């Protein structure tokens, strides 16, 4: 499991760098983000949730049934939209309210 950063979408804001607990994301000379050691990604999705332009996709490993499935997120106020794309191009959106995330 790892992330892939789309250089075309990346705006160089640096939010992913700040969010990554493993300090695995760096910036290139053009300020675009990249993951330095993809194999060391913990899969915490912190960078995915912080990216304001959906430039970071998190790929689910085949070992957990992903087989090419990936997701990214979009945030609007307290609502987080999880956009999941399967290999057959089927798309699923899961909506969560961050204010209720730790309710239980």
C-alpha positions in Angstrom: 0.0 0.0 0.0 1.3 3.4 -0.9 0.5 6.8 -2.2 1.1 8.3 -5.6 1.3 12.1 -6.0 0.0 13.5 -9.3 2.6 16.2 -10.2 0.1 17.8 -12.6 -2.4 18.4 -9.8 0.0 19.2 -7.0 0.0 23.0 -6.2 3.1 22.8 -3.9 1.2 23.9 -0.8 3.2 21.6 1.5 0.3 20.4 3.6 1.2 16.7 2.8 4.7 17.3 4.1 3.4 18.6 7.4 0.9 15.7 7.7 3.2 12.8 7.0 4.3 11.2 10.3 7.1 9.4 8.7 8.6 12.4 6.9 8.4 10.5 3.7 7.2 13.3 1.5 9.6 16.0 0.1 9.4 18.8 -2.4 11.2 19.0 -5.8 12.9 22.2 -7.0 9.6 23.1 -8.6 7.8 22.9 -5.2 5.9 19.8 -6.3 5.6 17.0 -3.7 6.9 13.5 -4.1 7.2 10.5 -1.8 10.8 9.7 -1.1 10.4 6.1 0.0 7.1 4.6 -1.2 7.8 1.2 0.4 8.0 2.9 3.8 4.5 4.5 3.6 2.6 3.5 6.8 -0.8 3.9 5.1 -2.1 6.4 7.6 -3.7 8.5 4.8 -2.9 11.7 6.6 -1.4 13.3 3.5 -4.4 12.2 1.4 -6.8 13.9 3.8 -4.8 17.1 3.8 -4.3 17.6 0.1 -6.7 20.4 -1.0 -6.6 19.4 -4.7 -6.9 15.6 -4.6 -3.4 15.2 -6.0 -2.6 12.3 -3.8 -4.1 8.9 -4.4 -3.8 6.0 -1.9 -3.5 2.6 -3.6 -4.9 -0.4 -1.8 -2.6 -3.4 -2.0 -3.6 -6.7 -3.6 -3.0 -8.4 -0.3 -6.1 -6.8 1.1 -8.2 -7.1 -2.1 -7.3 -3.7 -3.7 -5.9 -5.0 -7.0 -5.6 -1.5 -8.3 -8.3 0.3 -6.3 -7.3 3.7 -5.1 -8.9 6.6 -3.2 -8.5 10.3 -2.5 -10.5 12.7 -0.4 -12.2 16.1 -0.7 -13.0 18.2 2.3 -15.8 20.7 2.7 -16.0 22.2 6.2 -16.4 19.2 8.5 -17.5 16.8 5.8 -14.9 14.5 4.3 -15.7 12.8 0.9 -13.8 9.6 0.3 -13.6 9.0 -3.5 -12.9 5.4 -4.3 -12.1 4.2 -7.8 -12.0 0.5 -8.6 -10.0 -1.0 -11.6 -13.2 -1.3 -13.6 -13.6 2.5 -13.2 -16.6 2.0 -10.8 -16.6 5.0 -8.4 -17.9 5.0 -4.8 -18.2 8.1 -2.6 -18.3 7.7 1.2 -19.2 10.7 3.3 -18.0 11.2 6.9 -18.6 14.0 9.3 -15.3 14.8 11.1 -17.1 16.3 14.1 -18.6 12.9 14.8 -15.6 10.8 13.9 -14.6 10.1 17.5 -18.1 10.1 18.9 -18.1 6.4 20.0 
